[in-house]
Amino acid sequence: MRIATITNWAYAATVCLTLAAGVTMILASNADRVERDAVRQRGLFDELAAEIETDLSEQTDQARLYAVSGDPSHEIVYNRTLESIGPVEQRVRRLRDNGANEQELHALKDALIQAASLEDEQRAAITATKTGDNETARKIVFGPEYERELERTHFQLGRFRYLLDQRSDQAVDQAAVASQRLRTFSEIMVGITAALFLFVLWFILKRRILKPVVSLSDVVNRLAEQDYEVEPPLFSQVDEIGDMAHAIRIFRENGLERQKLEKQRDADWAVRELLARMAQRLQGCESVNDLLDIVRLFVPKIAPEFAGRLHVLDMRRAVMVCAAEWQGPLKGETSFVPDDCWALRRGQVHIPGSKLTDVPCRHVAPEAVSATICVPLAAQGETIGLLVLQNLTGAHEPDEAMLTYIELMSETIGLALANLNLRQELRAKALFDPLTGLRNRHDLDETLARLIAEADAAGSTLCCMMLDIDHFKRLNDKFGHDTGDLVIRSVAGVLAGVLRDEDLVFRYGGEEFLMLLPGLDEAQALERVALIQDRLAQMNPVDHGHSVEAVTLSIGLAIYPRQGNARSLIPTADAALLRAKATGRDRVVIAADRQGEAFVDA
């Protein structure tokens, strides 16, 4: 049986015994509570019986004193005592609420009835005293019949106390016996639990663990000192110790194999760490300049025997241009067409100076061909750059490990460069309109908030201009969508041509444009409108050899903060644009001030 199975069974037995001991302790505690409740109830009932006897004696004494002396103060004290006692039912209910049984209640009720009959005689004696018949009053309260009834009342109260004592003693004795038995049982359970725990602990430690572990400890110590020549003992037992011995044997075999690889691993570990660190840093690049800085920093450390250049593909000119150089200068051209490099043609590493005869690349100087390695940078099957390395030591070809590192390095750089290109392309698609090349509405809110914050900080203005091509639908229907696109591109070119460095123009939607012009007041904005209208008048879009009719714009103008706040500036300019279109088009309308002035045509 495995050690885990033994310990699980022992644990289960210990838990069961502990639960049994706990339940027994709870039951013993409950028995103690019953005993305390019985003692408390007995004291409460004794107090009530004593209270009844005291009240009865007080009534008798006051009635007798009044019959003897005729002093009215005794009658007053007597009446107050009667008022404080309360009716018989109230006292019986009080006992019932505190747990008295029917026999005890019956005995108390008999005593209270006797006491009530004594009250009648006491009242008769008081009445006789009031009428002047003192002799009759004294006979009533001092007579033998009154004494007998008084003794019967005390007897009934004594019987009530006897019943209480008998029941309370019985309850206390039963609770004490039960508590003692349960505590004894609990102590036995605890003792059995402790004995079981100690037995299992002794059995596991001494018989199943201690002896095998002692024999294995010397082996483990020698293996910890990397002495893999030691022979571990063989254990046939099927348990954790046997598994441990088997694991030690496997560890020794692996250690022997590992020793053979440690030297090789130590040699290339530093290079791998540099590669990993470079890959991590490349993942955090935000621009191509960041990537080039990382390449200049890490590549000379990964391949210190090589000078190098990183060429990237210029898509507009279709040439490879040098973006970075280290440990140079290299011998060769810094700019060339992709067909000049055989690595780019083949999509593979090209080493013309290797042992096998190969074709040299035209972009490499003839005297450096034997020391040059060209590594294409590609991602998803598309060539995006080239890594050119020249061996500074004069060796013709790097060893296999270094060639592997160069390939890994080129893959990492190529992937990072592709990610940056993709990010820039996606950003351009997200932020710029493909038809006009202008910004779209994607980041308009963010840009507007930034420009307003800058205007507030500088205490200047921000001009918002909404522009709409007049009768664009008629033009579209008459000449076709291609002509409409041509007109939109032409208007976009005019708007882009009047911008300062800090100005921005957006294609707001369809044939509608939006311009944000920081720092312009109303007069300057109107000058800019006039410039736009003048260049529109000079514009002559031609489609398929036919001139398109003259293009005009309706313009709505609003200036922050005078004519709109951060939230209402664009809607205010748009409202002004609608007024310009409603009042005849080919005009500019200045929005009303926020104080309520009317729109102004200009």
N, C-alpha and C positions, 0 to 999 in steps of 0.2 A: 504493500500500500504506500502511495506517495505521501510525502510529508504534508503537502497541502491538504490532502484528504483527511489525514489524521487531525491536523489543526482545525479544519472546518468542522469535523464532528465534535471535537472538544469545545470549539467555540459555540456550536449550537447547544450542546449540553449545558455549558456555563450560562448561556443566555436564558435557557429554560429555568435552571435552578435559581438564577438571580431574579427572574420574573416571579417565580413562586415565592421566594423570600420577600420580595417587595409587596406582593399581594397579601401575604401573611402579616407583614408589618402594618399595612393599611387596615386590615381587619382588627389587629390588636389595638391600633389607635382608635378605631371605632368603638371597641369595647371599653376603652378608657373613657371615651366621651360619654358612653351610656352610663358609666359609673358616676361621672361628674354630674350628669344631668339628674340622676337619682338623688344624689346628695343635695344638689341645689333645690330640687323639688321638695325634698323633705324639710329643708330649712324654711322654704316659703310657706309650707302648710303649717309648720310649728309656729311660725310668726303669726299666721292668721288665727290659729287656735288660741294663742296667747292674747291676741288682740280682742277676741270674743270674750275671753274670761275677764280681761281687764275692763272692758266695757260693761259687762254684767256686774262686776264688783262695784264699779263707779256708779251705776244706776241704783244698785241696792243701797250703797252708802248715802247717796244724795236723798233718796226717798225716805230713808230712816231718819236722817238728820232733819229733814223738813218736818216729819211727823213728830219729832221730839221737840224741836225748837220753834217751828213755825216760821223760820227765817226765809223770806222770799228768794234770797240769793241761791239757796239750795235748789229751789224749783227751777230757777233760770239755768243753773249748771246742768240739772237733770235734762231739761228740754234740749239744750245744746248737744248733750251726749247722744240723745235719741236722733237728732238731726244728722249727726256725723256718722252714725252707724249705717243707715240705709236699710232698705228692705231685705227680707230673707233671700228672695230670688237673686238679688244682686250678688250677695256673698256666695251663694251656691254656683252662680254662673262664673264667678271669678275662679273658684276651685276647678270647675269643669274646663275652663280655658287653659289652666295650668296642668292638666293631665290627670286629675283625680278620677278614680273609677266609680262605678255606680254604688258599690257597697260603702265606700268612704263618703260619697255624697249623701247617701241615705242617713248614715250615722250623724253627719254634721247637720242635716236638715232637721232630724229629731231634736238635736241639742238646741237649734235655733228656734224651733217651735216651743220647746220648754221655756226658752228665754223670753219668747213673745208672751207666753202665759204669765210669766213673772212681771212683764211690763204692764199687763192689765191690772194685776194686784197693786203694783206700785202706783198706777194712775188712780186706782180707787182710794188708796191711802192718802194721796195728795189731795183728792177731791174732798175726802172726809175732813182733812186738816183745814181746808179752806172754809168749810161750813162750821167749823168750831168743834167738830166731834173728834177731838184728839185721841180719846180712848179707843175708838174704833180703828182709827188710823194706825195706832201702835199695835193693836192686835193683829192687824193685817200683815204688817211688815216684820213683826217680831214673833208672829205666831208659829206653831209647829208645822202647820200646813205649808206655809211659805218656805220654812227651812227645808222641808222634804222636797218641795219642787226645786229649790235651789241646789240641793244635793243631786237630784236626778239630772239637772242640767249639767253639773260638773261631771257626773258619771258619763253622760252621753259624749261630752267633750273628751273625757279620758279614753272612752272607747274609740272615738275618732282618731285620737293620737296613737292609740295602740295599733289600729289598722294601718295607719301611715307608717309607723315604725316597722311593723312586720313586713309590709310590701317593700319599703326602702331597703331594709337589711337584706331581703331576698334578692332584690335587683343588684345591690352592691356586691353581694357574694357571687352571684352568677357572672357579673361583668368581670370581677377580679379573676375568677377561675378561667373564664374564656380568654382574657388578656394574657394570663400566665401561660396557658396552653399554646396560644398563637405565637407568643414570643419565643417559647421553647422550640416550636416547630421552625420558626424563622432562623433561630440560631443554628439549628441542625442543618438547614438548607445552606446557610453561609459556610458552615464548616465543611459540608460535602463539596461545595463549589471550590473552596480554597484547596481542599485535598486533590480534587480532580485537576485543577490548574497546576499544582505543584507536580503531580504525577506526570502529566503530559509534558511539562517543561523538562522534567528530568529525563523522560524517555527520549524526547527529540534531541535535547542537547547532548546527552552522554552517549546514547546508543546509535543514533542515526546521523548525528552531525559532527560531534567532537572528534571521534576517531578518524573518519574519512578526511575531515578538514585538516587535521594535524598532518596527515600524510600528503595532502595536496599543498599545504602552505609553503613548504620548501620549494616545490616546483614553481609555484606562483611567484615567489620572491626572486628566483633565478630568471624566470621569464621577464619579470619587471626590470631586471638589470640587462635585458636583451641577450641573455644567455640561452639561445635556442637549441643548444646541444643537449639539454637535460631531457630525460625520458619521463613523461608523466605516468603515474600508476594506472592500472586497468581495474575498473570496478564493474561487476556484473549486475549490481542492484539497479532496478528500474525506478528511480526516483530523482529528486532534484540534484542530489550529490552525483549520481551517475551522469545526469545531463551536464553538470558542471565539469566533471572529468573529461567528458567527450568534447565540450567546448574548449577546454584547455588544450587538448590535443590539436583541435582545429586551429586554435590561436597560434600554437607553436609552428604548425605547418605554414600558416599564413605569414608568420614572422620571418621564417626562413626565406619565403618568396619575397616578402617586403624588403628584406635587407638587400636583395639583388636590385631592387628598383629605386632605392633611396638616393643613390648617387645621381642617377639620371633625373629623378624628380627634383632634387635640390638644385640641379643645374638650370632647369627651365622654369622653376617656380617664380622667380623674380620677374621673368619676362611675361608669364601668364598673369601675374598680378598687375603688371603695367597695362596689359591688354584689357583686363577686366575694368581697371580704373578708367582707362581711356573710353571704353564703351559706356560706362556710367556717365562720364562727363559729356560725351556726345549726345546721350539721350536728353540732357538738359539744355542743349543748345537752342537759342531763340533766333539765331541768324547765322548766315554763312560766315560772317566774320568771327563769330564765336567758334564755329567748327574749325576754321583755319588756325586760330590761336591754339586750340587743343592739339591739332595735328603737328604744328611746329614744336609744341612742348613735348609730346609723348613719342612721336615716331623716332627722333634721334636717340631716345633712351631705349626703345625696343630694338632698333636696328642701328647700333652706334657705328658700325663699319660702313654705313651707306649714307651718301648724300642723296637728296631727293627733291622732287618737284611734284606738286599736285596740280593737275590740269583739270578744268571743268569745261563742259560743252556750252558754248555761247549759241543759243538756239537761233538768234536773229541772224548771225553771220555764218552759222554752221561751221565754226572753227573751234579748236581746243585752245584755251588760253590759260596761261600760268596764273594760278591763284595764290600759291604759297611755295616757298623754297627754303630749304634748311641745309646747313653744312655745305653750302655751295660756294661759288656758282657751278652749275652743271654745264657740261659741254653739250650743246644742242640748242634747237630752236625753242623759243618760249611760246610761240603761237604757230599752229599748223592745222591743216585739214585732217579729219579723222582717218582718211585713207592713207595718210603717211605713216600710220602706226599699224603693224601687223597684229599687235595684241587687240586693238579695237576691231580690226577686220575679223579676227578669228574668235573674239570673245573669250580668250584664254591668256594665261601668263605666257609671255614671249621672252625667251632668253637666247639671244643670238650668239652669245659667247659661251654656250654650254659645250659639252663634249661632242654633241651631235651638231653637224653643220646645219645652219639655219640662215634665213634671209634677214639682213639688218633692217631696222626701221629708218626711213628717210629723215625723220626729225632728229636723229641722234648723230652727233659728230662722229666721223669715221674712226678717229683715234680712241673713242670711248665705247665703241660697239661691244667689245669683249667684256666690259665691266658693267653693262647696262641691263637692267631688268624692267620690262614694261608690264604693269599689272592693270587690267581694265577694271573700272568701277561700274558695277551694274546693279540694278534692282528691278525685280519683276521682268527680267529679260530685256531691259532697256539700258543701253550704255549712257552713263551720265558724267563720266570723268575718267581720268587716267592717272596712275601713280607710276612715276619714273624714278628708279633708284639706280645709283652708280656706286660700285664697290670702291671704297677709298683705299683698300689694301692691295688692290691690283688682282685679287683672286677672280677667276673667271666665272665661278658659279657658287652660290651659297650652299651650305649643307642642308640636308633634308629638313631638320628641325627649324632652321631659320626660314627656309622657303615656306614651311607651314605657317609660321608666325606672320610672314609677309602676306600670305593669302588671307589669313584671319583678319589681319589689320585692314586689308583692302575691302573685305566684305563689310566690316564694321563701319569704315568711313563711307563706303558706297551707300549702305542702308541709311546712315544718318543724313547724308546729303540728299538722298531721295525723299526722306521724311521732311526735310526742310523745304525742298522744292514743292512737295505735295501740300505742305502747310501754307506756303505762299500762294500756290495756285488756288487752294480752297478759300483762302482769305480774299483773294482777288475776285473770285466768283461770288463770294458772299457780300462783298462791300461795293462792287462796281457793276454797273449795268452793261451787259454784253453788247448791246446795240450802239451805245454812245460812248462807252468808256468812262462815263461820269459815275460818281458815287450814287448808290441807291439809298433807300430809306432804312437799310438794315441798322446802321448805327447813328441815325439822325438824332434820336432822343439823347443819346449819350454825348454826341458832339454839341448839340444845342446847350445842354446843361453845362458842358465845359466852357463854351464861349461866353455864356451868361455869367458864369463864375469869374472868368477873366475880366469881363466888362465891369462887374461889380468891384473887383479888386483894383482895377485901374480908374474907376469912376468915369468910364466912357460909355459909348452907345454900341448897340448891335442892330444893324439893319437887316430885316428879313424881307425878301422880295419873292413873291409868287408870280410866275410867268406862264401863260397859256397860249399856244399857237392858235390864232384866229381861224375859224372855219376849217379846222383840220379834217373833220368828217367829210365835208364837201370835197376837199382836195383828195382825200383817200378814195372816195367813191368815184371821182372823175378820172384820176390817174392810176389808181391801184395802190396796193399795200407797199409794193417795192418803192414807189415814189414817196409814199408817206414816210417810210423808213429813211429814205434819203433826206427828206426835209427835216426830220427829227435829228439826224446826225449833223446836218448843216447848222441847225440852230444850236445844238450842243457845242459845236465847234466855235460858233460866235461867242457863246456865253463863257466857254473856257478861255477864249482869247482875251477877255477883258478883265480877268482875275488878277489880283495881286497875290503875293505869296501866302498871305494870311486868309484870303477869301476862299469860300467853298461853294460849289454848285452841285446840286443833286437832281437826278431825274426822279421827280416826285411820283409820277405815274402817268402812263399814256403819253399825251402831248404836253404834260404839265411839268414845270421845272421849279426848283426852289434855290434861292441864293442867300447865303449868310455872309454879310459884309461887316466885319468888326470895325468899330471906330468911325463909321460914316454917319454924318447927321443928314437932315432932310435935303439940304441943298446939294451936298456931295452925292447923295443917292440919286437925285434927279439928274445930275451930271452923268452918272454911270448909266442911267436909263437912256439918256440921249445918245451916249456912245454906242449902246447896244442897238438902238433904233437906226443909227447911221450905218452901222455895219450890216444890219439886216437889209437895209435899202440897197447896199452894194452887193449883197449876196445874190447869185443867179444860179440856183440848182438846175442841173440839166439831167434829164432822164431819157435814155434812148435817143439822144440827139435833139430832144424837144425841151425848150425852157419851161419851167413851172412858173405859175403865176406868182406875183409878189407875196412874200410871207411877212405878216405882221404879228405883233404880240399884244395881248392884254396883260397888264401888270398891276398887281396889288402890292402896296408897300406899307410896312409897319416897322416902327423903330422902338427898340427897347431902351429905357423903361417907360418912355413917354406914352406909347400907344399900345402897350401890352406887357404883361408880366411873363414869367418863365413858362407858365402853362398856357397862356392865351395868345402868345406872340404869333405862332403859325396860324391858328384859327382867325386871328384878327387880319393878318395879311391875306388869307384866303377869302375872307368876307370882302375885303377891298377889291380883290381880283374879280369876284362875282359882280360887284358893282361896276367895275370897268367893262365887263362883258355885257352887262345889262344896259349900259348907257352908250353902246355903239361900238365897242372893241377898239383896237389899235390906240390905246391910251393907257396912262398910268393913273391909279387912284390911291391917294394917301389915306390911310386909316384914320379914324377919329381918335382924338386924345382920350385917355382913360377918364378924364373929367366929364366927358360927354359931348365934345365938339363933333360936328357933322363931318362926313367924308369930304375930302377935297380932291377935285379933279386937277390933274396937271398935264 
